[in-house]
């Protein structure tokens, strides 16, 4: 039963990954990534990582993908497919891309040799012993215990990093004044009284408009 | 299923993501392919964690997910900023830093 489930889920994982790379429209790439993530969560469940599988579905396939869908809808979705990308705008670029694809294939061979040819005995086994229970390997109680004792520093550092990333995204994507339309200019804010015209905006770096 | 099968799937997913990073031109798709590479590494981490019966690999997988979320956050912010300045959404055209 578990091997049938493994094959179905891994076909989903690999098909989703190939779909992300091959599909022309970024919107469909995002949808392919969602199916890839859900299939990957099934593989995590087969590996007895219940909490990681739940986080994968809720956070990744739920929250992060919604962000992607919004940005694809905002930016618009015209893109070259993989074939057009390989034929490329110029001969040099297309040859470089073909080289990249060949390099990726070589990477696959190398990874397979490195992972499967290690000579580790345990790689061909089913893994360590597992007995179901409320606090056993992979359950939320087990992960939470580890996160708040042995890996407390990693937990705190990653929470701080999320905060920095959120602030950074707001700073990067905020609407800057100075490059917009002229009618934005007559919205006077209290900040304009204390700072000279044109400073503190992107107009400062670009210079006066023609 | 033995652990080796899971490792093979993770290697395939990682390489497909690497091929995407090296061949696609749209930065949005590039970010998606980076996610694929991180997911391949995650699958290997969870598989090794199962092999040893030890939770450390799963914690590391959770941290990798956090890093991926941060990367998506910053990357999409940059794409929105590029779009606002009406620059082309194409990594081949964006070569201002190249001098």
Boltz contact constraints between the chains, C-beta under 6 A:
constraints:
  - contact:
      token1: [A, 3]
      token2: [B, 1]
      max_distance: 6.0
  - contact:
      token1: [A, 6]
      token2: [B, 1]
      max_distance: 6.0
  - contact:
      token1: [A, 10]
      token2: [B, 9]
      max_distance: 6.0
  - contact:
      token1: [A, 14]
      token2: [B, 12]
      max_distance: 6.0
  - contact:
      token1: [A, 17]
      token2: [B, 13]
      max_distance: 6.0
  - contact:
      token1: [A, 17]
      token2: [B, 16]
      max_distance: 6.0
  - contact:
      token1: [A, 17]
      token2: [B, 36]
      max_distance: 6.0
  - contact:
      token1: [A, 18]
      token2: [B, 16]
      max_distance: 6.0
  - contact:
      token1: [A, 20]
      token2: [B, 32]
      max_distance: 6.0
  - contact:
      token1: [A, 20]
      token2: [B, 36]
      max_distance: 6.0
  - contact:
      token1: [A, 21]
      token2: [B, 16]
      max_distance: 6.0
  - contact:
      token1: [A, 21]
      token2: [B, 20]
      max_distance: 6.0
  - contact:
      token1: [A, 26]
      token2: [B, 26]
      max_distance: 6.0
  - contact:
      token1: [A, 26]
      token2: [B, 28]
      max_distance: 6.0
  - contact:
      token1: [A, 26]
      token2: [B, 29]
      max_distance: 6.0
  - contact:
      token1: [A, 29]
      token2: [B, 29]
      max_distance: 6.0
  - contact:
      token1: [A, 29]
      token2: [B, 32]
      max_distance: 6.0
  - contact:
      token1: [A, 33]
      token2: [B, 32]
      max_distance: 6.0
  - contact:
      token1: [A, 40]
      token2: [B, 39]
      max_distance: 6.0
  - contact:
      token1: [A, 44]
      token2: [B, 46]
      max_distance: 6.0
  - contact:
      token1: [A, 47]
      token2: [B, 46]
      max_distance: 6.0
  - contact:
      token1: [A, 47]
      token2: [B, 47]
      max_distance: 6.0
  - contact:
      token1: [A, 47]
      token2: [B, 50]
      max_distance: 6.0
  - contact:
      token1: [A, 48]
      token2: [B, 50]
      max_distance: 6.0
  - contact:
      token1: [A, 49]
      token2: [B, 46]
      max_distance: 6.0
  - contact:
      token1: [A, 49]
      token2: [B, 58]
      max_distance: 6.0
  - contact:
      token1: [A, 52]
      token2: [B, 58]
      max_distance: 6.0
  - contact:
      token1: [A, 52]
      token2: [B, 61]
      max_distance: 6.0
  - contact:
      token1: [A, 64]
      token2: [B, 69]
      max_distance: 6.0
  - contact:
      token1: [A, 64]
      token2: [B, 72]
      max_distance: 6.0
  - contact:
      token1: [A, 71]
      token2: [B, 76]
      max_distance: 6.0
  - contact:
      token1: [A, 75]
      token2: [B, 83]
      max_distance: 6.0
  - contact:
      token1: [A, 79]
      token2: [B, 26]
      max_distance: 6.0
  - contact:
      token1: [A, 80]
      token2: [B, 25]
      max_distance: 6.0
  - contact:
      token1: [A, 85]
      token2: [B, 23]
      max_distance: 6.0
  - contact:
      token1: [A, 85]
      token2: [B, 24]
      max_distance: 6.0
  - contact:
      token1: [A, 85]
      token2: [B, 25]
      max_distance: 6.0
  - contact:
      token1: [A, 97]
      token2: [B, 23]
      max_distance: 6.0
  - contact:
      token1: [A, 100]
      token2: [B, 22]
      max_distance: 6.0
  - contact:
      token1: [A, 100]
      token2: [B, 23]
      max_distance: 6.0
  - contact:
      token1: [A, 101]
      token2: [B, 19]
      max_distance: 6.0
  - contact:
      token1: [A, 101]
      token2: [B, 23]
      max_distance: 6.0
  - contact:
      token1: [A, 104]
      token2: [B, 15]
      max_distance: 6.0
  - contact:
      token1: [A, 104]
      token2: [B, 18]
      max_distance: 6.0
  - contact:
      token1: [A, 104]
      token2: [B, 19]
      max_distance: 6.0
  - contact:
      token1: [A, 107]
      token2: [B, 15]
      max_distance: 6.0
  - contact:
      token1: [A, 107]
      token2: [B, 18]
      max_distance: 6.0
  - contact:
      token1: [A, 108]
      token2: [B, 15]
      max_distance: 6.0
  - contact:
      token1: [A, 111]
      token2: [B, 11]
      max_distance: 6.0
  - contact:
      token1: [A, 112]
      token2: [B, 11]
      max_distance: 6.0
  - contact:
      token1: [A, 115]
      token2: [B, 7]
      max_distance: 6.0
  - contact:
      token1: [A, 115]
      token2: [B, 11]
      max_distance: 6.0
  - contact:
      token1: [A, 116]
      token2: [B, 4]
      max_distance: 6.0
  - contact:
      token1: [A, 122]
      token2: [B, 51]
      max_distance: 6.0
  - contact:
      token1: [A, 123]
      token2: [B, 3]
      max_distance: 6.0
  - contact:
      token1: [A, 123]
      token2: [B, 4]
      max_distance: 6.0
  - contact:
      token1: [A, 124]
      token2: [B, 2]
      max_distance: 6.0
  - contact:
      token1: [A, 124]
      token2: [B, 4]
      max_distance: 6.0
  - contact:
      token1: [A, 127]
      token2: [B, 3]
      max_distance: 6.0
  - contact:
      token1: [A, 127]
      token2: [B, 50]
      max_distance: 6.0
  - contact:
      token1: [A, 127]
      token2: [B, 51]
      max_distance: 6.0
  - contact:
      token1: [A, 128]
      token2: [B, 53]
      max_distance: 6.0
  - contact:
      token1: [A, 142]
      token2: [B, 55]
      max_distance: 6.0
  - contact:
      token1: [A, 146]
      token2: [B, 55]
      max_distance: 6.0
  - contact:
      token1: [A, 146]
      token2: [B, 59]
      max_distance: 6.0
  - contact:
      token1: [A, 151]
      token2: [B, 59]
      max_distance: 6.0
  - contact:
      token1: [A, 154]
      token2: [B, 63]
      max_distance: 6.0
  - contact:
      token1: [A, 158]
      token2: [B, 63]
      max_distance: 6.0
  - contact:
      token1: [A, 158]
      token2: [B, 66]
      max_distance: 6.0
  - contact:
      token1: [A, 161]
      token2: [B, 70]
      max_distance: 6.0
  - contact:
      token1: [A, 165]
      token2: [B, 70]
      max_distance: 6.0
  - contact:
      token1: [A, 165]
      token2: [B, 73]
      max_distance: 6.0
  - contact:
      token1: [A, 165]
      token2: [B, 74]
      max_distance: 6.0
  - contact:
      token1: [A, 168]
      token2: [B, 74]
      max_distance: 6.0
  - contact:
      token1: [A, 169]
      token2: [B, 73]
      max_distance: 6.0
  - contact:
      token1: [A, 169]
      token2: [B, 74]
      max_distance: 6.0
  - contact:
      token1: [A, 169]
      token2: [B, 77]
      max_distance: 6.0
  - contact:
      token1: [A, 172]
      token2: [B, 77]
      max_distance: 6.0
  - contact:
      token1: [A, 172]
      token2: [B, 78]
      max_distance: 6.0
  - contact:
      token1: [A, 172]
      token2: [B, 81]
      max_distance: 6.0
  - contact:
      token1: [A, 173]
      token2: [B, 77]
      max_distance: 6.0
  - contact:
      token1: [A, 173]
      token2: [B, 80]
      max_distance: 6.0
  - contact:
      token1: [A, 173]
      token2: [B, 81]
      max_distance: 6.0
